Amino acid sequence: MTKSGAKQNAFISYARRRLCLDPQGAAVQQAMKSLGHASVDAVRVGKTVTFQIDAEDTAETRATIDQLCDGLLSNPVIEDYRYEIIEE
């Protein structure tokens, strides 16, 4: 990837996979229910990472972001991620 002068904002969010136990989500769900929100269910807690990347929104840029997500930002065994790229 070469510098293009076009800055993109990448918004990555990741959380535990649906089939993996999410103890933090369970604790938040229990707290919500104890506050009277009985209709709340299936709470998942995740994280968000944002950064700027100096590149056009291309397949190569998306492959780079996939590599960052798979290799650094998330644990691909137990977490799923998604991202959005918005031009600055």
C-alpha positions in Angstrom: 0.0 0.0 0.0 1.4 3.4 -0.9 0.5 6.7 0.5 -2.1 8.3 -1.6 -3.0 11.4 0.3 -6.5 10.1 0.9 -7.1 9.4 4.5 -9.6 6.8 5.5 -11.1 6.2 9.0 -11.4 2.6 9.9 -13.8 1.6 12.6 -13.3 -2.0 13.8 -15.6 -3.7 16.3 -15.1 -7.2 17.7 -16.7 -9.4 20.3 -16.9 -13.0 21.3 -18.5 -15.4 18.9 -22.1 -16.4 19.7 -21.0 -20.0 20.6 -18.4 -18.8 23.0 -19.2 -18.0 26.6 -19.2 -14.2 27.2 -18.9 -13.7 31.0 -18.7 -10.0 30.8 -21.9 -9.9 28.7 -23.6 -12.2 31.2 -22.6 -9.9 34.1 -24.0 -6.8 32.2 -27.2 -8.7 31.4 -27.7 -9.7 35.0 -27.1 -6.0 36.1 -29.7 -4.8 33.5 -32.2 -7.3 34.7 -31.6 -6.3 38.3 -32.3 -2.7 37.3 -35.8 -3.8 36.1 -35.0 -4.4 32.4 -36.5 -7.9 32.2 -36.9 -7.9 28.4 -33.1 -7.7 27.8 -31.5 -10.9 26.6 -28.3 -12.2 24.8 -26.0 -9.3 25.8 -22.6 -9.4 24.2 -19.8 -7.1 25.2 -17.1 -6.1 22.6 -14.5 -3.5 21.8 -14.1 -0.9 19.2 -10.8 0.3 17.7 -10.6 3.3 15.4 -7.7 4.5 13.3 -6.8 6.4 10.2 -5.1 4.8 7.3 -3.4 6.7 4.5 -4.8 4.8 1.5 -7.7 4.5 -0.9 -10.6 2.2 0.0 -9.4 -0.7 -2.2 -9.3 -4.5 -2.0 -5.6 -4.2 -0.9 -6.6 -1.7 1.9 -9.3 -4.1 3.1 -6.9 -7.0 3.0 -4.5 -5.0 5.2 -7.3 -4.3 7.7 -8.3 -8.0 7.7 -4.7 -8.9 8.5 -4.6 -6.4 11.4 -7.9 -7.7 12.7 -7.0 -11.4 12.4 -3.4 -11.0 13.6 -3.5 -8.3 16.2 -6.8 -6.8 17.2 -9.0 -9.9 17.7 -8.6 -13.5 18.6 -10.0 -15.4 15.6 -10.6 -18.5 17.6 -13.2 -16.9 19.9 -13.9 -13.5 18.4 -15.6 -12.2 15.3 -14.9 -8.7 13.9 -16.4 -6.3 11.4 -15.2 -3.0 10.1 -16.3 0.1 8.3 -14.1 2.4 6.2 -15.2 6.0 5.9 -13.4 8.6 3.8 -12.2 11.6 5.9 
